[in-house]
Amino acid sequence: MQENSKYAVGLDIGTVTVRCVVAHIDGTTGAPTIVGVGSAPNSGMRKGTVVTLSGPAQAIDDALGEAERMSGYQVDAATISINGTHIISTHTDGMIAVGASDHEITRDDLLRIEEVATLGKVPANREILDVIPHAYKLDGQDNIKDPLGMTGTRLEIDAHVVSALTPHLVNVQKAADTAKLIPKSVIVAGVAAARAVLSEQQLENGVALVDIGGTTTNIAIYEEGDLQYAAVLPLGGVNITNDLAIGLKTDPEIAELVKIEHASAVARNENSGVSLKHGGEIYNFDTRDIDEIVEARLEEIFEAIQNEFKRAGRAGKLPSGVVLTGGTAQLKDIVSYAKESLGLAARIGKTAGYGGVADNIEKPQFATAVGLMLIDSEGEVTAPTRKKKTSNSISNASGVISRFMARFKA
C-alpha cells in the first residue's frame, strides 16, 4: 500500500457484537473501497452502555485485529458509535446580534448561535453529540437553510440537539482508549446507520431509520433533509431469543439458532414441526409455538416504536416509510410485519456499491459500521501506519481521553 494513501475507519460498538470497517479513500474522487472488515463478540455491556471496561475493550481489540489483518493497515483512530436509552433529542432555539448592517455571517457566528441555543437547555451531566440546524432567520427573513456569507444584524436559529449522559459517553471512550484506539468522533448508532442506507430523496420526503440490534432499537426520523427525532429503546433481538429459550424450554444458544433458521415475524398458521441439529443432538420444535413466542415479543417492540413515532408527531406521516437495519432485520417476513404494524411502507436497508472485500457489508447488521466509516471519510481521514501493536494485549489507560467530537449533518 502506498504511504500517501488515506483511510477511513468505522467502529460499531454494539452490546452483543463489535464490528469494524476499514476503507481506502480514493485521493481523486473521495470514493471509499472497503479493504478490511472485522467483528468480535462483546461482553461487559448492557443495553448499549458499558458496565465492565475490559469486555468491550477486548472486543474492540479483537475486531480491529481482524480488520487490520485483512487490510494490512494499523488502525490508530476511528469514528465510533454510542448507544443506550440515555440518548435523547430535544428542540431548541436561540438569537444573537451579529454586528452592523453590512456584517457578513461567518462560521464563528454560526458556532456562537449554536452555543447560545444550547446554553442552559442541556443538563450539566449531558454531552452534546450534535446540533442540527433546521432553519435560520436573519433580520426577519425566515426558513434560511445556510446563512453563511449573507448580510444582517440579527440571527436566529431553530435547531435539534442530540445529547448523551456524560458518564456513559466517557466509558465508551475509555473502552476505546484501553484498546489503544483514538475516537475521532462519537456518533449515535442509529444516525450512523441512516448515513449508510438512506438516500437524499428519502431524507427530504420523510423517513424513519429503525435499527433493531441485539438489546436496543435505535430510531432516527428524518424530514426535509434533517434529523427531526432520535430515540433508543431497551428492546432488541436478544429479547426474542430469551423468550424462545423460556417458551421452548431450551438453551439460549439453541434458541438463537431457532430464531435465525426457523422463526418468522408473520405467523404461518401451520402446525408443522422443525428439526435442528446442534452439538451432535437433534432438537424438535413446533412451528406454532415458535410463531406465538416471536409474535408476542415483536408486538411489544413495534408498539414501542409506534409510540416513539407518535411522540415525534410522525405516526403514519412518513412518505418514504421505514427502513430496517440491525441483525434482527434479517428475521423472515419482518418487512411485512413492519408494514402492518406501523401502517407505513417498509424495506430492509442495505449498504451497496462498495468495491473490495465487501461480501458481508450488505447485511443489515453492518449498516452502522459502514455509516461510521462514511462519516469518518467526510472528516479528516488518516494516513496508514505500520507500527506493530502487541497482539491481543489490553493495557489500562493512564487517563480519560479528551473528547474529540466531530459534527455530522445528515
N, C-alpha and C positions, 0 to 999 in steps of 0.2 A: 504494500500500500504506500502511496506517495505521502511524504511528510507534510505536504501542504493541503492534504485532504481535510475536509471538515465533516463532523459527525453530529448527530442529534440523538439523544437517549431519553426514552420514556420509561419510568418505573412505576408500575401499578402495585401499591402495597395493599393487597386485599386481605381480609381476615382469614380466608382459607388458603389462598394461593398468592404468591408474589410473581408478577410477570414483568419481563424486561424486553424492550425492543430497541435495537441499535440500528441506525440508518446512516448511510453515506449521503451527504448533501452535494448535489452537482453544483460546482462553482459557477456555472453559466446560467442554468435555468432555475437553480434552487430546488429542483425536484429530489425527493428522498428515494433512495433504494435501500431496502432492508437487508442488512448484512449479518445481523445477529438476533436471535430470539432465545430467551431463557425463561424458565418457570421453576418454582420450587414450592412445596407445601409449607404453609405458615402455621405458627403456633404463637401463643403469647398475646393474641388479640381477641377481643370480644366485640362483636357488632361494630367493627371499624375502628375501635380505639385500642391503644396499647395498654396491656396490663402487666406484661413482663418484657423488658427490653431485649433480653437475649434471644427470644424466639424470633421476632421479626428481623432482628439484626442478622441472625444466621440465615434466614430465608432470603433476605436481600443479598447477602454474600453469595449464596448458592445460585440464585437466579442470575446475578451479574456474572458469576464464574462461567455459567453455561453460555451466556450471550458473548462473553469475551472469547471463549474458546472457538466459537463459531465465526466471530467477526475478525479475530486477531487484533482487536482494539482494546486497550486497557481503559476501562471506564472509571473516571475520577469524579464526574459530576453528571447530574441528570435532573430532569423535571419530574417531580414525584407527585403522587396522589394523596389526598386526605379524604377520610370518610367518617361517618358516625352521625348519630342523631343530634349532636351538639351543633351541627352546621345549620345556620338559619339565614334567611334572606329578608331584608327589610327595605321599605321605601323611604326615601329621604329627599330633601331639597335644601337649597341654600342660595344666598345672594352676596355679591361683593361689588364694591366700587373699583373700577379698573383704571381710572385716570381721566385725563382730559378728553374732549370730544373727538380728537384726532388720534387717540390711542388705539393701536392695533393689538388684538388679543394674541397673547403669547402662550407657550406651553406652561410657563410659570403661573400665568393667570388660571389656566385650567387645573393645575395641581392645587392652587390655593383655594379655588372654589370647591373642589372635591374635599379638601381638608375641612373647610367651613361646614359643608353639608354633613359630614360625619362627626364633627366635634360635639361631644355630649350626647350623641344619639346611639352610639355603640358602647355598651358597658365596658368598664375598665378591664374586666377579666376576659375580654374577647379581642381577637386579632382580625383585622380586615383582610380578607383574601382578595377581594376585587370590588371595585366601584364601577358600575356600568351606567354611564350617562344615557338616559333615554332621550332627553331633549334639553336644549339650552334656550334661553330667552335673553335677547340683547336689546336694551333700550326699548322694550315693548314688543319687539318682533318675536313671535312665537315659533315653536317647532323647528328650531335650528339644530341640525344634526352635528355639525362641526363648525364652531365659531372661529377656529384658528385663522388669524390674518384679517378677520373682519374688524370694523371700527365701531367703537361705542364706549360708553361710560359706566353702564350698569349691567352686570352679567348675572343671570340666574340659572340654576340647574335643577332638573328633575332626574333623580337617579335611583339606582338599585344597589344595595350593599349586601355582599355575602361575607359572613364572618364565622369564625370558629373559636371555641374556647381555647384560651392560650395554653393551659396545661396539656391538652390533647395534641395541639399543634407542636409544642416543644418536644413531646415524647416521640412523635413521628420523626422529627428532625434528629433527635438523639439516636434513634434506632438506625437511621441512615448514617449518622456520624460514626457510630460504633462500627459499622461495616466499611468505614473509610470512604464514604460517598458524600459529596457536597451537593445538597439540594439547591439547584439553581433557582427554582421556583416551586411553589406548592399550589396545586390545582385541585378543586373538588372533583371527585371521580366522575360524577355524572356530567359535569361540564366538559371534562376531557373526552368522555365517550361521545358526547354530542359533536365535538370538533371533528371526530373521525368519521361519523356516519351521516350527518345531516347536510343537506345541500343548502345553498343560499336561498333558493326558492322556498324550501320548507321553512327556513328560519324567518323569512319575510311573511309568509302566509299565516303561520301559527302552527306549532308542532310541540309535542312533548316527548322527551327522551326518557325512557323508563329502563334503568339498568338494574336488573334483578340478579344480585350476586349471591354469595353463599349465605350471609347472615344479615345483609342490608339490601334495601332497594332505594336507589338514587332516582330522584325526579328532577328534571330540568325543563322548564317550559319557556319556549321562545316565541316571540311575536315581533313583527316589524324589525327583524334582524337582531334583536337584543334579548338577552336573558331577562325574563319577567318574574320568574319564581324558581326557587330551588329548595328542596327538602330531602331528608334521608329518613327512611322508615326502618325500624328494627326487625325486619322480616325478610327472609330470603329462602333460597333453595334448601339450606340445611334444615329449616323447619319442616319441609316436606319429607326429607329423609328421616328425620326423627319421628315424625308421625307414622311413616311406613314401618319403621323399626318397632314401634309400640303396637300398632294395629295388626301387623303381620307376625308379631312375636318372634322377631329375628334380630340379628346383629345389625348395627348401623352400616357396617361395610357391605353386607348383603342388601340392605335396604337401598343404599346408594346405587348399586348395580340394577336393582329392580326399577328404580326411578329412571335411570339412564336408558335402559334397554326395553322396558315394558310399560312404563307409565304413560298416560295420556291426559292432557288438560281437559279434553271433552270426553264425557262418559260414553263408552262404546255399547252400552245396553246389551251386553252379551255375557253369558256365564261360563266362559271357557277358562281353561287353566293355562298357566305359563310355567315353564321349567327354566331353572337357572343352575348352571354348573359352576362351582367355585371351590377351590381347595380340595378337589377330589370328591366333593359331595354334590348331590343333586337336590335342589330346593324347588318345591312346587307351591304355587300361589294361585289364588282365584282372581281372575281379571276384575270381577265386580268389586271385590274387597279393595283392590288397588285403586280403582276409579273413585270409590267413595271417599277414601282417605285423601287422595290428591285433590279431589274437588272441594272438600271441606277447607283445606288449607289455602288453596288458590282463591276461594271465595273471600277469605279473610284478607289476603294480600291485596287483591284487586279492589275490595271495598275500601281499604286504607288508601290506595292510590286514588280512587274516585273522590274520597274525602279531601285529599290534597288539591285535586283539580277544582273542587267546589270552593275551597279556601282561597284559591288563586283566582276564582271567578272565571274559570275556563272549562268547566264541565260541559261536554257536548259542543264546545265552541272552537275547536281546533281544526281548521280546514285540512291540514296535512296530517291530522291524526296522531297516532302514537308509533314511535319507533322503539322496538325492544332490543336491548343488548344484555350482556351478562350471561353466565353459564346456564342459568335457568331458562333463558330464551330458547335453548335447544329442546325444551320439553315438547313432545309431539302435540300438535294442534293448539299450541298456546296462542298463535295468532288469531285463530277462530274464537278462542275463549276471550281474548282481549277485546275483539270487536263487539262481541255480545255483551260483555260485562261493562265496558266503558262507553259503548254507543258511538264509537269513532272508528275510522279506518286504522288499520294496524299492519305492521310489517316487521320483519327481523332486520336490524341494522347490521350491515356487513361492510368491512373495510376491503376495498379492492383497488386494483390498478397499480400496485407496487411491485417492482421487479425484485430480483434477488431471492433470498431464502424465505419466501412468504407463504409457505404451504399451509400453516395453521393460522395465519393472520386474519383470514376471512371469518373465522369462528367468532361469534358474538362476545365471547369472554375476553377477547383480545382488544376490543374496541377502546377501552380506557387506556391501555398501554400505547396503542397506536396514536390516539389523540394526544397523549402526553408528549410523544415523540414529535408530532407535528407542531405542537406549541413550542417545544424546545427548539425546533428548527427555525421558528419565526423570531426567536431571540438571538442571543449571542452564542452561536454554535461553537463547539470546541474542536481543537486540533487533536489528533490521536497521539497518545503517549505509549511508550513501550516499556516503562519500568515495571519490574516484577512486584507482585503482591504476594505476601505469604499465603500459601494455599490453605483455604478453609480456616483461616485464623480470624478470630474476633477479639479485638482488644478494647478495653474500656477507654472511652474518650476522656480527655483531660477536662473538658468543659462543654457547655452547650454551644452548638454552632450558632453563629449570628444569623439572624433572619435575612433571607435574600429573596424578597417577593418580586416576581415578575407580574406584569399585568396582561390579562388576556381579554381581548374584546371579541366576543363571539361574532 
